[in-house]
Amino acid sequence: MSIADKIIDENIDAFQELAGMKIIYADEMISDFEEIRASYDSLKDVKKLKKGLNKLLHKYHNNYGLLNYYLLFAEECFKKNDYNAGITVVFIVYKSCKCIPNETFVYLRLAEYYFENGDNHCGEKFLVKLCTETVDNYEESIKFNELTDVWNKYKHFVEGKVPPSVTKNDTVALAPEECSKQIEDIFELEGQDFLTELSAHLNELSANGEELNKLNKWEKAVFYIDEFYENINGEGVFGYLYNYGNHFEKLFNVCETLELNECLTLLESIKKKFPRNSVPKNIDSIQNTLDKLEEKGIDFEAEDDMYFYECENAIFEKLQEYILNNKKHFR
């Protein structure tokens, strides 16, 4: 599937029905975004920035990859103490569609905005969403986003109202009948809800990946793909490798099994960044190598782009197909 196909909106069936549909290429979308960004860097006009970004989202039909660019830009704004621009971009992403990249970042920044503007009710609402609708180890996610100081400032508003954040060290593998949802109930769901609940189910069966021996080979295959999918969306290729790079070879094998050729091309590109074109098997070795690559100015931005424009939709489609074809093996 071409890059052009990958950047078309998730509602592709409806979009293709539009008369005279025009295929828009990723490089054009990025160019449009960079033009708006450059204009803001020059003029510092937040109203013009908001108008430009909203117009761009409409043009590209709320493209998920574009939303990721927006959030990276918002993060840069916050780090430069340009709060108005940062929160403006966060609101644009939040209002754009149901599928929000890096919900931890978005919800916590929105909570901060409302608390700082005296609306504790809305601030609390977004903290509850963060703690109940994102990941069960939300404090770890907050830490990765370098927002622990923000969390600590407001978390007292939801103490006793939300489940505590879990860590890999305080969870145990559950038997299938002990899980929050039974597999037959999960298979009744559709689309993203189905994959989200199955992901949570596999994490419960394996103690968040600490006891992968508790999963069968079909469940493991989905676990490795899901782990890759979730971490790339939240933390990029670098973050995935730094935290779970010891699963890289397993991931590669699964991509071969699922015939995810787009992902195999991406994984080959990742390997070429490492000495001897090979990702080490030991996580400490991987992290040491990544630190050295970073010191040399070697990054994975091209691979991040490749993922969003060439792999993400393919993963979503092939993963669902694989699961449904092997439905009887999931517990």
Residue frames as qw, qx, qy, qz and C-alpha x, y, z in Angstrom:
[[0.000, 0.888, 0.460, 0.000, 0.00, 0.00, 0.00],
 [0.441, 0.521, -0.007, 0.731, 1.38, 3.41, -0.96],
 [0.226, -0.152, -0.400, 0.875, 2.18, 6.37, 1.28],
 [0.287, -0.174, -0.229, -0.914, -0.76, 8.16, -0.30],
 [0.616, -0.358, -0.633, -0.303, -3.15, 5.46, 0.85],
 [0.546, -0.242, -0.633, 0.492, -1.78, 5.61, 4.37],
 [0.107, -0.102, -0.285, 0.947, -2.58, 9.24, 5.04],
 [0.370, -0.364, -0.476, -0.710, -6.20, 9.08, 3.98],
 [0.456, -0.369, 0.356, -0.728, -8.61, 9.49, 6.83],
 [0.223, -0.070, 0.944, -0.232, -9.65, 6.47, 8.90],
 [0.579, 0.461, 0.493, -0.457, -13.16, 6.85, 7.45],
 [0.144, -0.314, 0.673, 0.654, -11.75, 5.77, 4.12],
 [0.231, 0.394, 0.864, 0.210, -14.92, 4.12, 2.79],
 [0.118, 0.857, 0.425, -0.266, -16.96, 7.30, 3.20],
 [0.140, -0.717, 0.271, 0.627, -14.13, 9.44, 1.92],
 [0.272, -0.100, 0.777, 0.558, -13.75, 7.43, -1.26],
 [0.261, 0.628, 0.732, 0.046, -17.38, 8.09, -2.10],
 [0.031, 0.796, 0.064, -0.601, -16.69, 11.79, -2.53],
 [0.699, 0.668, 0.215, 0.139, -16.74, 12.77, -6.18],
 [0.438, 0.799, -0.218, 0.348, -13.38, 13.68, -7.62],
 [0.751, -0.637, 0.071, 0.157, -11.42, 12.38, -4.62],
 [0.402, 0.802, -0.384, 0.218, -7.87, 13.71, -4.63],
 [0.893, -0.228, -0.225, 0.315, -5.04, 11.59, -3.25],
 [0.071, -0.944, 0.228, -0.227, -2.85, 13.73, -1.02],
 [0.792, 0.217, -0.451, 0.349, 0.70, 12.73, -0.38],
 [0.671, -0.596, -0.287, 0.335, 2.40, 12.74, 3.01],
 [0.516, -0.056, 0.014, 0.855, 5.16, 15.12, 1.97],
 [0.047, -0.542, -0.311, -0.779, 2.55, 17.70, 0.92],
 [0.575, -0.711, -0.376, -0.147, 0.81, 17.40, 4.29],
 [0.692, -0.416, -0.157, 0.569, 4.05, 17.82, 6.21],
 [0.350, 0.225, 0.172, 0.893, 5.02, 20.76, 4.02],
 [0.253, -0.688, -0.358, -0.578, 1.70, 22.46, 4.76],
 [0.676, -0.663, -0.292, 0.136, 2.19, 21.90, 8.48],
 [0.640, -0.203, -0.031, 0.741, 5.75, 23.25, 8.45],
 [0.152, 0.481, 0.257, 0.824, 4.56, 26.36, 6.63],
 [0.461, -0.763, -0.292, -0.346, 2.04, 27.11, 9.40],
 [0.769, -0.491, -0.167, 0.374, 4.65, 26.38, 12.04],
 [0.529, 0.098, 0.074, 0.840, 7.19, 28.68, 10.41],
 [0.083, -0.657, -0.276, -0.697, 4.59, 31.44, 10.21],
 [0.618, -0.744, -0.241, -0.086, 3.89, 31.12, 13.92],
 [0.747, -0.266, -0.076, 0.605, 7.60, 31.11, 14.79],
 [0.341, 0.291, 0.162, 0.879, 7.87, 34.40, 12.89],
 [0.216, -0.534, -0.223, -0.786, 4.68, 36.20, 13.93],
 [0.112, -0.086, -0.803, 0.578, 3.71, 34.56, 17.24],
 [0.487, -0.059, -0.080, -0.868, 0.07, 35.02, 16.28],
 [0.263, 0.013, 0.927, -0.267, -1.91, 32.36, 18.20],
 [0.594, 0.472, 0.342, -0.555, -5.20, 33.19, 16.47],
 [0.535, 0.600, -0.450, -0.388, -3.62, 32.73, 13.06],
 [0.023, 0.322, -0.945, 0.050, -1.98, 29.51, 14.28],
 [0.454, 0.189, 0.757, -0.430, -5.34, 28.14, 15.45],
 [0.633, 0.576, 0.058, -0.514, -7.05, 29.02, 12.20],
 [0.383, 0.586, -0.663, -0.264, -4.27, 27.49, 10.12],
 [0.094, -0.205, 0.963, -0.148, -4.12, 24.24, 12.07],
 [0.551, 0.320, 0.605, -0.477, -7.90, 23.78, 12.02],
 [0.600, 0.625, -0.180, -0.466, -7.97, 24.42, 8.28],
 [0.229, 0.495, -0.829, -0.127, -5.17, 21.91, 7.77],
 [0.327, -0.007, 0.898, -0.294, -6.97, 19.24, 9.79],
 [0.640, 0.489, 0.323, -0.497, -10.08, 19.76, 7.67],
 [0.473, 0.643, -0.479, -0.365, -8.03, 19.47, 4.49],
 [0.305, 0.348, -0.886, 0.008, -6.47, 16.19, 5.58],
 [0.751, -0.288, -0.422, -0.419, -9.59, 14.80, 7.27],
 [0.628, -0.654, 0.307, -0.291, -8.23, 14.68, 10.85],
 [0.789, 0.347, -0.492, 0.120, -5.33, 12.46, 9.80],
 [0.821, -0.555, -0.092, 0.097, -3.89, 10.61, 12.79],
 [0.747, 0.058, -0.023, 0.661, -0.27, 11.17, 11.77],
 [0.125, 0.634, 0.060, 0.761, -0.89, 14.90, 11.46],
 [0.589, -0.746, -0.115, -0.288, -2.34, 14.94, 14.99],
 [0.857, -0.298, -0.079, 0.414, 0.90, 13.41, 16.23],
 [0.468, 0.359, 0.024, 0.807, 2.83, 16.26, 14.61],
 [0.250, -0.761, -0.141, -0.583, 0.51, 18.71, 16.34],
 [0.759, -0.642, -0.104, -0.011, 1.19, 17.20, 19.77],
 [0.769, -0.042, -0.034, 0.637, 4.95, 17.19, 19.25],
 [0.191, 0.555, 0.088, 0.805, 4.65, 20.87, 18.34],
 [0.513, -0.754, -0.162, -0.378, 2.51, 21.51, 21.45],
 [0.847, -0.409, -0.126, 0.315, 5.12, 19.81, 23.63],
 [0.564, 0.220, 0.002, 0.796, 7.83, 22.04, 22.18],
 [0.114, -0.703, -0.148, -0.686, 5.69, 25.10, 22.92],
 [0.702, -0.688, -0.151, -0.104, 5.25, 24.12, 26.56],
 [0.817, -0.202, -0.057, 0.536, 8.97, 23.51, 26.93],
 [0.360, 0.334, 0.080, 0.867, 9.61, 27.01, 25.55],
 [0.055, -0.419, -0.535, 0.732, 7.09, 28.43, 28.06],
 [0.262, 0.009, -0.368, -0.892, 4.79, 29.37, 25.18],
 [0.251, 0.188, 0.863, -0.396, 1.75, 28.17, 27.09],
 [0.509, 0.481, 0.173, -0.692, -0.93, 29.87, 24.97],
 [0.504, 0.444, -0.593, -0.445, 0.24, 28.19, 21.78],
 [0.087, 0.169, -0.976, 0.105, 0.73, 24.83, 23.48],
 [0.315, 0.275, 0.761, -0.496, -2.72, 24.66, 25.04],
 [0.534, 0.492, -0.087, -0.682, -4.33, 25.96, 21.84],
 [0.420, 0.346, -0.781, -0.305, -2.87, 23.03, 19.92],
 [0.054, 0.011, 0.951, -0.303, -3.93, 20.58, 22.64],
 [0.468, 0.387, 0.450, -0.655, -7.53, 21.80, 22.41],
 [0.532, 0.472, -0.412, -0.570, -7.45, 21.43, 18.61],
 [0.274, 0.216, -0.934, -0.073, -6.29, 17.81, 18.91],
 [0.197, 0.143, 0.835, -0.494, -8.82, 17.01, 21.63],
 [0.509, 0.473, 0.295, -0.656, -11.73, 18.39, 19.61],
 [0.258, 0.447, -0.628, -0.582, -10.58, 16.90, 16.31],
 [0.724, 0.047, -0.591, -0.353, -11.71, 13.30, 16.62],
 [0.857, -0.454, 0.036, -0.242, -12.26, 10.38, 18.96],
 [0.931, 0.015, -0.082, 0.356, -8.86, 8.80, 18.28],
 [0.087, -0.969, 0.201, -0.112, -6.41, 11.00, 20.18],
 [0.735, 0.307, -0.443, 0.411, -2.67, 10.32, 20.11],
 [0.377, 0.115, -0.552, 0.735, -0.98, 10.41, 23.55],
 [0.422, -0.701, -0.448, -0.361, -4.11, 10.80, 25.65],
 [0.635, -0.475, -0.345, 0.502, -1.99, 11.10, 28.80],
 [0.333, -0.035, 0.059, 0.940, -0.40, 14.31, 27.55],
 [0.155, -0.438, -0.429, -0.775, -3.68, 15.75, 26.25],
 [0.540, -0.646, -0.516, -0.161, -5.83, 15.00, 29.30],
 [0.592, -0.456, -0.304, 0.591, -3.26, 16.19, 31.83],
 [0.234, 0.045, 0.125, 0.963, -2.62, 19.44, 30.00],
 [0.293, -0.523, -0.467, -0.651, -6.37, 20.05, 29.71],
 [0.603, -0.610, -0.488, 0.160, -6.81, 19.34, 33.42],
 [0.483, -0.246, -0.138, 0.829, -4.03, 21.82, 34.19],
 [0.031, 0.312, 0.311, 0.897, -5.69, 24.45, 32.01],
 [0.445, -0.620, -0.479, -0.434, -9.04, 24.19, 33.78],
 [0.637, -0.529, -0.393, 0.400, -7.57, 24.10, 37.29],
 [0.401, -0.120, -0.014, 0.908, -5.48, 27.18, 36.53],
 [0.135, -0.292, -0.316, -0.893, -8.57, 28.96, 35.22],
 [0.321, -0.110, 0.498, -0.798, -10.65, 28.17, 38.31],
 [0.800, 0.028, -0.227, -0.555, -12.82, 25.43, 36.79],
 [0.274, -0.394, 0.853, -0.207, -12.05, 22.60, 39.20],
 [0.796, 0.206, 0.439, -0.362, -14.99, 20.54, 37.97],
 [0.763, 0.616, -0.162, -0.105, -13.62, 20.30, 34.42],
 [0.114, 0.689, -0.701, 0.148, -10.09, 19.89, 35.71],
 [0.537, -0.224, 0.756, -0.300, -11.15, 16.94, 37.82],
 [0.845, 0.389, 0.200, -0.309, -13.09, 15.48, 34.87],
 [0.625, 0.664, -0.410, -0.016, -9.96, 15.30, 32.74],
 [0.122, -0.527, 0.801, -0.255, -7.90, 13.80, 35.55],
 [0.734, 0.021, 0.584, -0.346, -10.53, 11.08, 35.94],
 [0.808, 0.555, -0.065, -0.183, -10.41, 10.43, 32.17],
 [0.285, 0.694, -0.653, 0.101, -6.63, 10.17, 32.37],
 [0.281, -0.372, 0.817, -0.340, -6.78, 7.68, 35.25],
 [0.650, 0.150, 0.662, -0.340, -9.63, 5.53, 33.93],
 [0.737, 0.610, 0.197, -0.212, -9.63, 5.77, 30.12],
 [0.338, 0.779, -0.518, -0.102, -5.96, 5.61, 29.14],
 [0.654, 0.233, -0.704, 0.149, -3.61, 3.01, 30.69],
 [0.750, -0.589, -0.298, -0.038, -3.66, 1.30, 34.07],
 [0.689, -0.295, -0.104, 0.654, -0.06, 2.39, 34.74],
 [0.217, 0.903, 0.246, 0.277, -0.94, 6.02, 34.14],
 [0.382, -0.887, 0.169, 0.199, 1.68, 7.40, 36.53],
 [0.658, -0.196, 0.502, 0.525, 4.42, 5.70, 34.51],
 [0.433, 0.618, 0.478, 0.450, 2.94, 7.23, 31.36],
 [0.113, -0.988, -0.103, -0.035, 2.86, 10.64, 33.05],
 [0.569, -0.644, 0.332, 0.389, 6.51, 10.24, 34.05],
 [0.633, 0.156, 0.523, 0.549, 7.49, 9.33, 30.50],
 [0.237, 0.804, 0.368, 0.401, 5.79, 12.49, 29.28],
 [0.409, 0.091, -0.285, 0.862, 7.87, 14.45, 31.84],
 [0.307, -0.545, -0.203, -0.753, 4.69, 15.77, 33.47],
 [0.562, -0.326, -0.700, 0.295, 5.03, 14.32, 36.97],
 [0.149, -0.106, -0.323, 0.929, 5.31, 17.83, 38.47],
 [0.398, -0.146, -0.262, -0.867, 1.99, 18.78, 36.87],
 [0.651, -0.274, -0.680, -0.198, 0.37, 15.56, 38.09],
 [0.465, -0.217, -0.632, 0.581, 1.64, 16.01, 41.64],
 [0.044, -0.051, 0.130, -0.989, 0.19, 19.51, 41.73],
 [0.556, -0.069, -0.139, -0.817, -3.38, 18.38, 41.04],
 [0.461, -0.018, -0.879, -0.119, -3.65, 14.67, 41.87],
 [0.035, 0.109, 0.743, -0.659, -5.16, 15.39, 45.29],
 [0.498, 0.126, -0.042, -0.857, -8.38, 16.35, 43.48],
 [0.793, 0.089, -0.424, -0.427, -8.99, 12.73, 42.50],
 [0.103, 0.285, -0.891, 0.338, -7.50, 10.83, 45.42],
 [0.326, 0.143, 0.813, -0.461, -9.92, 8.10, 46.41],
 [0.603, 0.512, 0.174, -0.586, -11.97, 8.66, 43.26],
 [0.677, 0.560, -0.417, -0.231, -9.85, 6.74, 40.75],
 [0.982, -0.130, -0.038, 0.135, -8.07, 3.37, 40.78],
 [0.414, -0.757, 0.378, 0.336, -4.42, 3.56, 41.82],
 [0.535, 0.685, -0.457, -0.188, -1.82, 3.47, 39.10],
 [0.957, -0.189, 0.208, 0.068, -0.29, 0.02, 38.80],
 [0.096, 0.745, -0.628, -0.202, 3.28, -0.90, 37.98],
 [0.743, 0.263, -0.593, -0.164, 4.64, -4.08, 36.51],
 [0.240, 0.273, -0.821, 0.440, 6.02, -5.03, 39.88],
 [0.326, 0.000, 0.638, -0.697, 2.69, -5.01, 41.72],
 [0.768, 0.202, -0.100, -0.600, 0.61, -7.06, 39.29],
 [0.437, -0.187, 0.880, 0.024, 0.26, -10.80, 38.92],
 [0.255, 0.050, -0.754, -0.603, -0.86, -12.88, 35.98],
 [0.609, 0.057, 0.408, -0.678, -4.56, -13.68, 36.12],
 [0.343, 0.167, 0.911, 0.155, -6.33, -16.81, 34.98],
 [0.041, -0.260, -0.570, -0.779, -8.71, -16.18, 32.05],
 [0.341, -0.641, -0.664, -0.177, -11.78, -16.44, 34.28],
 [0.423, -0.598, -0.336, 0.593, -10.30, -13.84, 36.68],
 [0.295, 0.096, 0.251, 0.917, -9.85, -11.14, 34.04],
 [0.186, 0.312, 0.247, -0.899, -11.91, -7.96, 33.94],
 [0.680, 0.371, -0.094, -0.626, -13.65, -9.03, 30.73],
 [0.749, -0.006, 0.661, 0.052, -14.21, -12.49, 29.38],
 [0.224, -0.232, 0.643, 0.695, -12.90, -13.22, 25.90],
 [0.184, 0.497, 0.802, 0.275, -16.36, -13.94, 24.45],
 [0.008, -0.883, -0.352, 0.311, -17.48, -10.47, 25.56],
 [0.226, -0.610, 0.346, 0.676, -14.40, -8.88, 24.00],
 [0.254, 0.054, 0.782, 0.566, -15.11, -10.56, 20.66],
 [0.160, 0.737, 0.656, -0.008, -18.52, -8.90, 20.59],
 [0.090, -0.813, 0.000, 0.576, -16.83, -5.49, 20.38],
 [0.686, 0.625, 0.256, 0.269, -15.74, -3.83, 17.15],
 [0.359, 0.838, -0.091, 0.401, -12.86, -1.76, 15.80],
 [0.217, 0.577, -0.503, 0.606, -10.62, 0.09, 18.20],
 [0.642, -0.466, 0.298, -0.531, -12.70, -0.90, 21.24],
 [0.994, 0.015, -0.097, -0.058, -12.12, -4.56, 20.39],
 [0.696, 0.401, -0.370, 0.468, -8.33, -4.16, 20.13],
 [0.113, -0.624, 0.392, -0.666, -8.14, -1.96, 23.23],
 [0.787, -0.380, 0.234, -0.427, -10.00, -4.46, 25.40],
 [0.971, 0.131, -0.162, 0.113, -8.06, -7.42, 23.99],
 [0.411, 0.577, -0.427, 0.561, -4.82, -5.57, 24.77],
 [0.404, -0.552, 0.404, -0.608, -5.93, -5.05, 28.36],
 [0.957, -0.138, 0.042, -0.253, -6.95, -8.71, 28.56],
 [0.848, 0.314, -0.304, 0.300, -3.55, -9.97, 27.38],
 [0.123, 0.598, -0.466, 0.640, -1.83, -7.69, 29.88],
 [0.681, -0.433, 0.300, -0.508, -3.94, -9.17, 32.67],
 [0.995, 0.046, -0.078, -0.045, -3.10, -12.71, 31.54],
 [0.782, 0.321, -0.239, 0.478, 0.64, -11.91, 31.47],
 [0.512, -0.690, -0.193, 0.473, 1.05, -9.50, 34.42],
 [0.178, 0.947, -0.080, -0.255, 1.64, -6.62, 32.00],
 [0.670, 0.652, -0.350, 0.057, 4.17, -8.65, 30.05],
 [0.240, -0.666, 0.666, -0.235, 6.21, -9.78, 33.03],
 [0.551, -0.107, 0.821, -0.105, 5.00, -13.39, 32.65],
 [0.511, 0.439, -0.389, -0.628, 4.75, -13.89, 28.90],
 [0.099, 0.143, -0.983, -0.064, 5.10, -17.63, 29.41],
 [0.347, 0.310, 0.723, -0.511, 1.45, -17.54, 30.54],
 [0.547, 0.560, -0.047, -0.620, 0.38, -16.63, 26.97],
 [0.809, 0.189, 0.527, 0.176, 0.06, -19.13, 24.13],
 [0.467, -0.062, 0.430, 0.771, 1.77, -18.47, 20.78],
 [0.119, 0.655, 0.542, 0.513, -1.25, -16.72, 19.23],
 [0.333, -0.903, -0.260, 0.077, -1.73, -14.48, 22.25],
 [0.566, -0.492, 0.182, 0.635, 2.01, -13.70, 22.30],
 [0.407, 0.306, 0.482, 0.713, 1.94, -12.71, 18.64],
 [0.078, -0.837, -0.397, -0.369, -0.80, -10.18, 19.33],
 [0.537, -0.773, -0.117, 0.317, 0.97, -9.00, 22.50],
 [0.569, -0.233, 0.263, 0.743, 4.20, -8.18, 20.66],
 [0.211, 0.489, 0.470, 0.704, 2.40, -6.32, 17.87],
 [0.290, -0.860, -0.383, -0.172, 0.19, -4.46, 20.35],
 [0.597, -0.614, -0.033, 0.515, 3.21, -3.52, 22.49],
 [0.438, 0.038, 0.363, 0.821, 4.88, -2.09, 19.39],
 [0.006, 0.655, 0.531, 0.538, 1.69, -0.33, 18.24],
 [0.407, -0.850, -0.330, 0.047, 0.99, 1.26, 21.64],
 [0.575, -0.565, 0.053, 0.590, 4.54, 2.41, 22.34],
 [0.393, 0.190, 0.399, 0.807, 5.25, 3.83, 18.89],
 [0.077, -0.758, -0.466, -0.449, 2.07, 5.87, 19.09],
 [0.468, -0.864, -0.182, 0.046, 2.96, 7.21, 22.53],
 [0.541, -0.720, 0.271, 0.340, 6.74, 7.30, 22.58],
 [0.441, 0.772, -0.391, -0.237, 8.05, 6.83, 19.05],
 [0.879, 0.270, -0.379, 0.105, 10.54, 4.28, 17.75],
 [0.246, 0.512, -0.601, 0.562, 13.22, 5.44, 20.20],
 [0.520, -0.362, 0.433, -0.641, 10.91, 4.95, 23.18],
 [0.961, 0.032, -0.076, -0.266, 9.83, 1.51, 22.01],
 [0.748, 0.374, -0.469, 0.284, 13.42, 0.38, 21.56],
 [0.029, 0.530, -0.556, 0.639, 14.57, 1.89, 24.86],
 [0.592, -0.267, 0.454, -0.610, 11.86, 0.13, 26.86],
 [0.871, 0.090, 0.412, -0.252, 11.06, -3.02, 24.88],
 [0.420, 0.684, -0.526, -0.281, 13.84, -3.43, 22.33],
 [0.241, -0.311, 0.917, -0.063, 14.63, -6.87, 23.77],
 [0.627, 0.356, 0.643, -0.259, 11.38, -7.98, 22.09],
 [0.303, 0.640, -0.332, -0.623, 12.50, -6.68, 18.69],
 [0.072, 0.242, -0.914, -0.316, 13.40, -10.09, 17.25],
 [0.234, 0.350, 0.876, -0.236, 10.08, -11.56, 18.44],
 [0.350, 0.678, 0.196, -0.616, 8.28, -8.63, 16.82],
 [0.201, 0.511, -0.622, -0.558, 10.15, -9.20, 13.56],
 [0.053, 0.010, 0.992, 0.118, 9.10, -12.86, 13.52],
 [0.292, 0.532, 0.678, -0.415, 5.46, -11.95, 14.17],
 [0.318, 0.670, -0.120, -0.660, 5.50, -9.42, 11.32],
 [0.126, 0.297, -0.848, -0.421, 6.76, -12.18, 9.03],
 [0.149, 0.255, 0.946, -0.136, 3.95, -14.47, 10.20],
 [0.278, 0.687, 0.481, -0.468, 1.31, -11.80, 9.61],
 [0.530, 0.399, 0.452, 0.596, 2.95, -10.83, 6.28],
 [0.075, -0.950, -0.176, 0.246, 3.21, -7.23, 7.47],
 [0.729, 0.319, 0.142, 0.589, 5.62, -6.26, 4.72],
 [0.052, 0.873, 0.012, 0.484, 5.34, -2.53, 5.47],
 [0.605, -0.766, 0.190, -0.108, 6.46, -3.16, 9.05],
 [0.904, -0.088, 0.188, 0.374, 9.25, -5.47, 7.97],
 [0.494, 0.630, 0.056, 0.596, 10.63, -2.66, 5.81],
 [0.272, -0.871, 0.106, -0.394, 10.43, -0.34, 8.82],
 [0.825, -0.528, 0.195, 0.058, 12.15, -2.85, 11.12],
 [0.824, 0.221, 0.118, 0.509, 14.94, -3.36, 8.59],
 [0.212, 0.789, -0.028, 0.575, 15.44, 0.41, 8.50],
 [0.562, -0.783, 0.151, -0.218, 15.65, 0.47, 12.30],
 [0.927, -0.220, 0.144, 0.268, 18.24, -2.31, 12.33],
 [0.655, 0.516, 0.035, 0.551, 20.47, -0.36, 9.95],
 [0.130, -0.894, 0.134, -0.407, 20.86, 2.39, 12.57],
 [0.763, -0.586, 0.272, -0.027, 22.61, -0.06, 14.91],
 [0.050, -0.641, 0.742, 0.187, 26.21, -1.30, 14.69],
 [0.126, -0.119, 0.967, 0.189, 26.45, -4.42, 12.51],
 [0.472, -0.076, -0.431, -0.765, 22.87, -3.77, 11.40],
 [0.559, -0.271, -0.784, -0.006, 21.51, -5.68, 14.36],
 [0.453, -0.663, 0.097, -0.589, 19.48, -4.71, 17.44],
 [0.119, 0.309, -0.862, 0.384, 21.12, -6.25, 20.54],
 [0.554, -0.364, -0.721, -0.200, 19.08, -8.83, 22.46],
 [0.449, -0.380, -0.569, 0.575, 19.91, -7.42, 25.92],
 [0.036, -0.916, -0.375, -0.141, 17.94, -4.37, 27.03],
 [0.443, -0.773, 0.093, 0.444, 20.95, -2.78, 28.76],
 [0.500, -0.094, 0.514, 0.690, 23.01, -3.11, 25.58],
 [0.210, 0.674, 0.570, 0.419, 20.16, -1.62, 23.57],
 [0.210, -0.946, -0.231, 0.085, 19.85, 1.36, 25.91],
 [0.506, -0.575, 0.273, 0.582, 23.62, 1.97, 25.93],
 [0.432, 0.184, 0.585, 0.661, 23.70, 1.86, 22.14],
 [0.071, 0.820, 0.502, 0.265, 20.72, 4.21, 21.88],
 [0.348, -0.871, -0.053, 0.343, 22.41, 6.69, 24.22],
 [0.484, -0.332, 0.443, 0.678, 25.52, 6.65, 22.01],
 [0.311, 0.477, 0.630, 0.529, 23.45, 7.08, 18.85],
 [0.094, -0.924, -0.370, -0.004, 21.70, 10.05, 20.43],
 [0.434, -0.708, 0.157, 0.535, 25.04, 11.62, 21.30],
 [0.401, -0.077, 0.590, 0.696, 26.02, 11.32, 17.64],
 [0.333, 0.362, -0.043, -0.870, 22.81, 13.00, 16.54],
 [0.239, -0.023, -0.875, -0.421, 21.36, 9.81, 15.08],
 [0.468, 0.084, 0.482, -0.736, 17.60, 9.64, 15.59],
 [0.223, 0.229, 0.935, 0.154, 14.59, 7.68, 14.37],
 [0.324, 0.472, 0.182, -0.799, 12.43, 10.52, 13.05],
 [0.390, 0.289, -0.622, -0.615, 12.37, 9.05, 9.54],
 [0.219, -0.096, -0.971, 0.000, 11.27, 5.72, 10.98],
 [0.175, 0.389, 0.605, -0.672, 8.55, 7.45, 13.02],
 [0.422, 0.430, -0.168, -0.781, 7.22, 8.99, 9.81],
 [0.331, 0.170, -0.857, -0.357, 7.45, 5.65, 8.03],
 [0.002, 0.219, 0.919, -0.328, 5.39, 4.06, 10.77],
 [0.282, 0.471, 0.425, -0.720, 2.59, 6.63, 10.72],
 [0.460, 0.528, -0.221, -0.679, 2.30, 6.84, 6.93],
 [0.505, 0.338, -0.724, -0.326, 3.05, 3.30, 5.85],
 [0.283, 0.074, -0.935, 0.200, 2.52, 0.89, 8.75],
 [0.272, -0.009, 0.581, -0.767, -0.17, 1.99, 11.18],
 [0.720, 0.178, -0.013, -0.671, -3.24, 1.18, 9.10],
 [0.654, 0.268, -0.692, -0.146, -1.68, -2.07, 7.88],
 [0.107, 0.143, -0.856, 0.486, -1.07, -3.18, 11.47],
 [0.483, 0.079, 0.400, -0.775, -4.65, -2.39, 12.45],
 [0.768, 0.261, -0.238, -0.535, -6.07, -4.36, 9.52],
 [0.606, 0.282, -0.744, 0.014, -3.73, -7.37, 9.59],
 [0.035, -0.185, 0.790, -0.583, -3.92, -7.69, 13.37],
 [0.640, 0.091, 0.312, -0.696, -7.72, -7.87, 13.36],
 [0.776, 0.314, -0.417, -0.353, -7.62, -10.37, 10.51],
 [0.384, 0.310, -0.834, 0.245, -5.11, -12.56, 12.36],
 [0.266, -0.099, 0.687, -0.669, -7.11, -12.50, 15.59],
 [0.733, 0.182, 0.127, -0.643, -10.41, -13.38, 13.90],
 [0.719, 0.351, -0.566, -0.199, -8.80, -16.18, 11.88],
 [0.464, 0.141, -0.798, 0.358, -7.41, -17.66, 15.12],
 [0.474, -0.511, 0.039, -0.716, -10.33, -16.78, 17.36],
 [0.897, -0.290, -0.296, -0.154, -10.52, -20.25, 18.94],
 [0.724, 0.107, -0.427, 0.531, -7.02, -19.93, 20.39],
 [0.001, 0.448, -0.279, 0.849, -7.73, -16.86, 22.52],
 [0.433, -0.353, -0.797, 0.229, -8.81, -17.48, 26.11]]
